[in-house]
């Protein structure tokens, strides 16, 4: 590009550079734009939990992308009152950082990874300084917006999830269609760009041989109660045919998450807990089957789980459901096993078929990796992202 584009990335309560799905999306967006020629800086206004330290350096670089924790520390306080004060301090620090970058002419646009399922007051701060500086703000819409909640708060009834946005990056077609309808409702003209889940295909080694043991893996978090109940019901049927199969769960899930129903199978379930990224990627390739249950609800229709891209990149076979973005990218029986949402017997049978036929699983895993390479590799989207920001700067 003739004049180098300067993009600021604000993480919006997401810890960085080590974290889960949100962290990965932020980082791969930043890398894609940087590799397409933009100058990108990441400003971190998220922190690790008070009981866990994943990020130790408040200032640094990752894959050539400079980042800075705006409070100068990476871990949240154990005290609630201090955390509340820190949110206010972070908002002020964000304002100072943006104002300084605008003054130094080192900021052309902001990629803001803020929640859209719940209102966050930080939007007021960002929008205020952005309007004064005539600075475009692009939001990442990756979940069902708060207008689709059953019980939105008073402010959520009054404010649109598009508040403060000049452009929106949509992770699903469902959300892109929603923005179109919301533009009509609010008489706005917020531009959209569709960017699906992203993965660094080169980060994840291709699984070569069949695993020595039968392992079904689910990479999740404690917030997916419905998923855990479904998965446990599925595994009860799987264990009836493959008693030697082990269920491995990464993330913060424990036996208590599953409840009493899991205790009878405690020897068949391994709770890996939160693991660092290299370990997580090894868990993918060590598994026989990678499970990602989705449901026929707004949440699954709107979102597009990042871990699906990582699953596919590993070369191991995936079992999921026909909902949301899945049918647009994956072919049932070729690049993944796809069942109807909520169908426990069908989901269990798909897993059993893969466990009993490693050759089929091997071929399916290879086909899935090709989908990840073609559709989800982050570098495929760098030029589009930069062009999207340029269009915000020079609207017709």
C-alpha positions as CSV (number, residue, x, y, z in Angstrom):
1,X,0.0,0.0,0.0
2,X,1.2,3.5,-0.8
3,X,0.9,4.9,2.7
4,X,1.4,2.3,5.5
5,X,-1.8,1.6,7.4
6,X,-1.5,1.9,11.2
7,X,-4.0,-0.3,13.1
8,X,-4.5,-0.4,16.8
9,X,-5.9,-3.5,18.3
10,X,-7.8,-3.2,21.6
11,X,-8.3,-6.6,23.2
12,X,-11.5,-5.8,25.2
13,X,-11.0,-7.7,28.5
14,X,-9.2,-10.6,26.8
15,X,-5.8,-11.6,28.2
16,X,-2.9,-11.5,25.8
17,X,-0.7,-12.9,24.3
18,X,-1.4,-16.3,26.0
19,X,-5.1,-17.2,26.2
20,X,-7.9,-19.1,24.7
21,X,-10.1,-18.7,21.6
22,X,-10.5,-14.9,21.9
23,X,-6.7,-14.4,22.2
24,X,-6.1,-16.6,19.2
25,X,-8.5,-14.7,17.0
26,X,-7.1,-11.3,18.1
27,X,-3.5,-12.4,17.4
28,X,-4.2,-14.0,14.0
29,X,-6.2,-10.9,12.9
30,X,-3.2,-8.8,13.9
31,X,-0.7,-11.1,12.2
32,X,-2.8,-11.2,9.0
33,X,-2.9,-7.4,8.8
34,X,0.8,-7.0,9.6
35,X,1.8,-9.5,7.0
36,X,-0.3,-7.7,4.5
37,X,1.7,-4.5,5.1
38,X,0.0,-2.7,8.0
39,X,1.7,-1.5,11.2
40,X,-0.1,-3.2,14.0
41,X,0.0,-2.6,17.8
42,X,-1.9,-4.6,20.4
43,X,-3.2,-2.7,23.5
44,X,-4.2,-5.1,26.2
45,X,-7.0,-4.1,28.5
46,X,-7.7,-7.7,29.7
47,X,-5.9,-9.5,32.6
48,X,-5.3,-13.0,33.8
49,X,-7.6,-14.2,36.6
50,X,-6.5,-13.5,40.2
51,X,-5.6,-17.2,40.6
52,X,-3.8,-17.8,37.4
53,X,-0.9,-16.2,35.6
54,X,-0.5,-17.1,31.9
55,X,1.0,-13.8,30.9
56,X,4.0,-12.5,32.7
57,X,5.4,-9.7,30.6
58,X,3.3,-6.4,30.4
59,X,5.3,-5.3,27.3
60,X,6.7,-7.4,24.5
61,X,6.2,-8.8,21.1
62,X,4.7,-12.0,19.7
63,X,5.4,-13.1,16.2
64,X,6.7,-9.6,15.5
65,X,3.5,-7.9,16.8
66,X,4.2,-5.5,19.7
67,X,1.8,-5.5,22.6
68,X,1.4,-3.5,25.8
69,X,-0.7,-4.1,28.9
70,X,-2.3,-0.7,29.6
71,X,-2.2,-1.0,33.3
72,X,1.5,-2.2,33.3
73,X,0.6,-5.5,34.9
74,X,-1.0,-8.7,33.6
75,X,-2.9,-10.2,36.5
76,X,-6.2,-9.1,38.1
77,X,-6.4,-8.4,41.8
78,X,-8.0,-10.8,44.3
79,X,-10.1,-8.0,45.6
80,X,-13.4,-7.1,43.9
81,X,-13.1,-3.4,44.8
82,X,-9.6,-3.3,43.2
83,X,-10.9,-4.9,40.1
84,X,-13.7,-2.3,39.8
85,X,-11.1,0.5,40.2
86,X,-8.9,-1.2,37.6
87,X,-11.7,-1.2,35.0
88,X,-12.0,2.6,35.5
89,X,-8.2,2.9,35.3
90,X,-8.1,0.8,32.1
91,X,-10.7,3.0,30.5
92,X,-8.7,6.1,31.2
93,X,-5.5,4.4,30.0
94,X,-7.2,3.4,26.8
95,X,-8.3,6.9,26.3
96,X,-4.7,8.2,26.8
97,X,-3.2,5.5,24.5
98,X,-5.6,6.3,21.7
99,X,-5.2,10.0,22.1
100,X,-1.4,9.8,22.0
101,X,-1.4,7.5,19.0
102,X,-3.7,9.9,17.1
103,X,-1.6,12.9,18.1
104,X,1.5,11.1,16.8
105,X,-0.3,10.2,13.6
106,X,0.4,6.5,14.3
107,X,-3.2,5.3,14.3
108,X,-5.6,5.1,11.3
109,X,-8.2,2.7,12.7
110,X,-9.0,0.6,15.7
111,X,-9.9,-3.1,15.8
112,X,-11.9,-3.4,19.0
113,X,-12.6,-6.9,20.3
114,X,-15.3,-5.9,22.7
115,X,-18.3,-8.0,23.9
116,X,-21.5,-7.8,21.8
117,X,-23.6,-10.2,24.0
118,X,-23.4,-7.7,26.9
119,X,-23.0,-4.0,27.0
120,X,-19.6,-2.7,28.1
121,X,-19.2,0.9,29.2
122,X,-15.7,1.0,27.6
123,X,-17.5,1.6,24.3
124,X,-18.4,5.1,25.5
125,X,-14.7,5.9,26.1
126,X,-13.6,4.4,22.7
127,X,-16.3,6.1,20.8
128,X,-15.7,9.5,22.3
129,X,-12.1,9.7,21.4
130,X,-12.7,8.1,18.0
131,X,-15.3,10.6,17.1
132,X,-13.1,13.5,18.1
133,X,-10.2,12.1,16.0
134,X,-12.4,11.0,13.1
135,X,-11.0,7.5,13.7
136,X,-12.9,4.5,12.4
137,X,-13.7,1.7,14.9
138,X,-14.2,-1.8,13.7
139,X,-15.8,-4.3,16.0
140,X,-15.5,-8.1,15.9
141,X,-19.0,-9.6,16.0
142,X,-18.6,-13.3,17.0
143,X,-21.6,-14.2,19.2
144,X,-25.3,-13.5,19.4
145,X,-25.8,-9.8,20.1
146,X,-27.6,-8.6,23.2
147,X,-30.8,-7.7,21.3
148,X,-31.4,-11.4,20.9
149,X,-31.2,-12.1,24.6
150,X,-34.4,-13.1,26.4
151,X,-33.9,-10.5,29.1
152,X,-31.7,-7.6,28.0
153,X,-30.9,-4.9,30.5
154,X,-32.4,-1.5,30.3
155,X,-29.4,0.0,28.6
156,X,-29.3,-3.0,26.2
157,X,-32.9,-2.2,25.2
158,X,-31.9,1.3,24.5
159,X,-28.5,0.9,22.8
160,X,-27.8,-1.1,19.6
161,X,-24.9,-3.6,19.6
162,X,-23.6,-1.6,16.7
163,X,-23.1,1.5,18.9
164,X,-19.6,2.9,18.4
165,X,-19.0,0.8,15.2
166,X,-18.1,2.1,11.8
167,X,-17.5,-1.4,10.6
168,X,-18.1,-4.9,11.8
169,X,-16.2,-8.1,11.2
170,X,-18.7,-11.0,11.3
171,X,-17.6,-14.5,12.1
172,X,-20.8,-16.1,10.7
173,X,-23.4,-15.5,7.9
174,X,-26.0,-15.4,10.6
175,X,-24.4,-12.4,12.2
176,X,-23.8,-10.7,8.8
177,X,-27.5,-11.0,8.1
178,X,-28.3,-9.6,11.6
179,X,-26.1,-6.5,10.9
180,X,-28.0,-5.9,7.7
181,X,-31.3,-6.0,9.6
182,X,-30.0,-3.9,12.4
183,X,-28.8,-1.3,10.0
184,X,-32.4,-1.1,8.6
185,X,-33.8,-0.9,12.1
186,X,-31.5,1.9,13.3
187,X,-31.1,3.6,10.0
188,X,-27.3,3.1,10.2
189,X,-24.8,2.1,7.5
190,X,-22.3,0.0,9.3
191,X,-20.2,-1.9,6.8
192,X,-19.5,-5.6,7.3
193,X,-16.7,-8.0,6.4
194,X,-17.1,-11.8,6.8
195,X,-14.1,-13.4,8.3
196,X,-14.7,-17.0,9.6
197,X,-12.7,-18.8,12.3
198,X,-9.0,-18.4,11.8
199,X,-6.1,-20.8,12.4
200,X,-2.4,-20.8,11.8
201,X,-2.1,-24.0,9.8
202,X,1.6,-24.1,10.2
203,X,1.4,-24.0,14.0
204,X,-0.3,-27.4,14.3
205,X,1.7,-30.4,13.2
206,X,-0.2,-32.9,11.0
207,X,-1.0,-36.1,12.9
208,X,0.7,-38.9,11.0
209,X,-0.1,-42.2,12.7
210,X,-3.1,-43.8,14.3
211,X,-3.2,-43.1,18.1
212,X,-2.2,-46.1,20.1
213,X,-5.2,-45.7,22.4
214,X,-8.9,-44.8,21.8
215,X,-9.3,-41.2,22.9
216,X,-12.2,-38.7,22.3
217,X,-11.2,-35.1,23.1
218,X,-13.3,-32.1,23.9
219,X,-11.6,-28.7,24.3
220,X,-14.0,-26.5,26.2
221,X,-14.6,-24.4,29.2
222,X,-16.9,-24.7,32.3
223,X,-19.5,-22.4,30.8
224,X,-20.8,-25.0,28.4
225,X,-23.1,-27.0,30.7
226,X,-25.5,-28.2,28.0
227,X,-22.5,-29.4,25.9
228,X,-21.1,-31.4,28.8
229,X,-24.5,-33.1,29.5
230,X,-24.9,-34.0,25.9
231,X,-21.3,-35.3,25.6
232,X,-21.6,-37.4,28.7
233,X,-24.8,-39.0,27.4
234,X,-23.0,-39.7,24.1
235,X,-20.1,-41.2,25.8
236,X,-22.3,-43.6,27.8
237,X,-23.3,-45.1,24.5
238,X,-19.8,-45.1,23.1
239,X,-18.4,-46.9,26.2
240,X,-21.0,-49.6,25.7
241,X,-19.2,-50.5,22.4
242,X,-15.7,-49.3,23.2
243,X,-15.2,-49.7,26.9
244,X,-11.5,-49.0,26.5
245,X,-12.1,-45.4,25.1
246,X,-11.1,-42.4,27.2
247,X,-12.7,-39.0,27.2
248,X,-10.3,-36.2,27.6
249,X,-11.5,-32.7,28.5
250,X,-9.3,-29.6,28.5
251,X,-10.1,-26.3,30.0
252,X,-11.4,-25.6,33.5
253,X,-13.8,-28.5,33.6
254,X,-13.7,-30.8,36.6
255,X,-15.7,-33.8,37.8
256,X,-17.9,-31.3,39.7
257,X,-18.9,-29.7,36.4
258,X,-20.4,-33.0,35.2
259,X,-21.9,-33.8,38.5
260,X,-22.7,-37.2,40.0
261,X,-23.4,-38.8,36.6
262,X,-19.7,-38.7,35.8
263,X,-18.4,-40.3,39.0
264,X,-19.3,-43.8,37.8
265,X,-17.0,-43.3,34.8
266,X,-14.3,-41.4,36.6
267,X,-11.6,-43.8,35.3
268,X,-12.7,-43.2,31.7
269,X,-12.5,-39.4,31.9
270,X,-9.3,-37.4,32.2
271,X,-9.7,-33.7,33.1
272,X,-6.6,-32.1,31.6
273,X,-7.5,-28.7,33.0
274,X,-6.0,-25.5,31.5
275,X,-2.9,-26.4,29.6
276,X,-0.4,-24.2,27.7
277,X,-0.8,-24.0,24.0
278,X,1.9,-26.5,22.9
279,X,0.3,-29.1,25.2
280,X,-3.2,-28.4,23.9
281,X,-2.0,-28.9,20.3
282,X,-0.4,-32.2,21.3
283,X,-3.7,-33.2,22.9
284,X,-5.4,-32.7,19.5
285,X,-3.0,-34.9,17.6
286,X,-3.0,-37.6,20.3
287,X,-6.8,-38.0,20.1
288,X,-8.6,-40.5,17.9
289,X,-11.7,-38.3,17.6
290,X,-12.3,-34.5,18.2
291,X,-15.7,-33.7,19.4
292,X,-17.5,-30.3,19.1
293,X,-21.2,-30.6,19.8
294,X,-23.4,-27.7,18.6
295,X,-27.1,-27.2,19.1
296,X,-30.1,-25.8,17.2
297,X,-30.2,-22.5,19.1
298,X,-29.3,-18.9,18.5
299,X,-25.9,-19.4,20.3
300,X,-24.7,-22.1,17.9
301,X,-26.2,-20.5,14.8
302,X,-24.5,-17.2,15.5
303,X,-21.1,-18.3,16.7
304,X,-18.3,-20.3,14.9
305,X,-16.0,-22.0,17.4
306,X,-12.3,-21.3,16.9
307,X,-11.4,-24.7,18.1
308,X,-13.1,-26.3,15.0
309,X,-10.3,-24.7,12.9
310,X,-7.7,-26.0,15.2
311,X,-9.3,-29.5,15.3
312,X,-9.3,-29.6,11.5
313,X,-5.7,-28.4,11.2
314,X,-4.5,-31.3,13.4
315,X,-5.6,-33.9,10.8
316,X,-7.7,-35.8,13.3
317,X,-11.4,-36.6,12.4
318,X,-14.0,-34.2,13.8
319,X,-17.6,-35.0,14.9
320,X,-20.0,-32.1,15.0
321,X,-23.5,-31.0,14.1
322,X,-25.4,-29.6,11.1
323,X,-25.9,-26.1,12.4
324,X,-24.7,-22.5,11.7
325,X,-21.6,-22.3,9.5
326,X,-20.8,-26.1,9.6
327,X,-22.7,-27.1,6.3
328,X,-21.0,-24.2,4.4
329,X,-17.5,-25.6,4.9
330,X,-17.7,-29.3,5.8
331,X,-19.0,-32.2,3.8
332,X,-20.6,-35.0,5.9
333,X,-18.7,-38.2,5.7
334,X,-15.8,-36.6,3.8
335,X,-14.2,-33.8,5.8
336,X,-16.1,-34.4,9.1
337,X,-18.8,-36.5,10.7
338,X,-21.9,-34.3,10.9
339,X,-25.1,-35.3,12.7
340,X,-28.3,-33.4,13.4
341,X,-28.3,-31.2,16.5
342,X,-29.3,-32.9,19.7
343,X,-29.3,-36.5,18.2
344,X,-27.4,-38.4,20.9
345,X,-27.6,-41.9,19.3
346,X,-26.4,-40.5,15.9
347,X,-23.5,-38.6,17.5
348,X,-22.4,-41.6,19.5
349,X,-22.6,-43.8,16.4
350,X,-20.4,-41.4,14.4
351,X,-17.8,-41.6,17.2
352,X,-18.0,-45.4,17.3
353,X,-17.6,-45.6,13.5
354,X,-14.4,-43.6,13.6
355,X,-13.0,-45.5,16.6
356,X,-13.7,-48.8,14.9
357,X,-12.4,-47.7,11.5
358,X,-9.1,-45.8,11.9
359,X,-8.5,-45.8,8.1
360,X,-11.7,-43.8,7.6
361,X,-10.8,-41.4,10.4
362,X,-7.3,-40.9,8.8
363,X,-8.7,-40.0,5.4
364,X,-11.4,-37.7,7.0
365,X,-8.7,-36.0,9.1
366,X,-6.6,-35.3,6.0
367,X,-9.6,-33.9,4.1
368,X,-10.5,-31.7,7.1
369,X,-7.0,-30.2,7.2
370,X,-7.3,-29.2,3.6
371,X,-10.5,-27.3,4.5
372,X,-8.6,-25.6,7.2
373,X,-5.8,-24.6,4.9
374,X,-8.1,-23.3,2.2
375,X,-10.8,-21.6,4.2
376,X,-9.4,-20.7,7.7
377,X,-5.7,-20.0,7.4
378,X,-5.3,-16.5,8.8
379,X,-2.9,-15.3,6.0
380,X,-5.8,-15.7,3.5
381,X,-7.5,-12.7,5.0
382,X,-4.8,-10.1,5.5
383,X,-5.4,-8.1,2.3
384,X,-9.2,-8.1,2.9
385,X,-8.8,-6.8,6.4
386,X,-6.5,-4.0,5.4
387,X,-8.8,-3.0,2.5
388,X,-11.7,-3.0,4.9
389,X,-10.0,-0.5,7.1
390,X,-9.0,1.6,4.1
391,X,-12.7,1.8,3.1
392,X,-13.6,3.0,6.6
393,X,-11.0,5.8,6.1
394,X,-12.2,6.8,2.7
395,X,-16.0,6.1,2.5
396,X,-17.7,6.9,-0.7
